[in-house]
Amino acid sequence: MEIAAHSAFTAMANRHPADEIADIRGQIAALKTRETKLRDALLNAEQSDRIGEEWIAEITQRKSNRLDNAALKRHFGLEALHPFMRESVTKSIRLISIQTGKRRLHGTEE
């Protein structure tokens, strides 16, 4: 299987897609961890400390209402809700280490 490498990822150009996606998921996990730390710092910073050289971090807040599916099922029963339910099918890729046999979840081995 051959997939053209993206120019931003030329260091991974000769990797098998299964290996490359594992690498990318590891990088995403590290980036998410870094994003969380930066977000926490910005949320706790004074307004003047949220101004960078190129960007200003503006803090906003939104409120939303969501349906509690479990509470609806308990209250009305599954049979009453059945006409309003729709099936959803997703495909996912689980990575399994050839060396350890462990599955990789969110950038770390299980």
Buried (B, 14 or more C-beta within 10 A) or exposed (E): EEEEBEEEEEEBEEBEEEEBBBBBBBEEBEEEEEEEEEEEEBEEEEEEEBEEEEEEBEEEEEEEEEEEEEEBBEEEEEEEEEEEEEEEEEEEEEBEEEEEEEEBEEBEEE
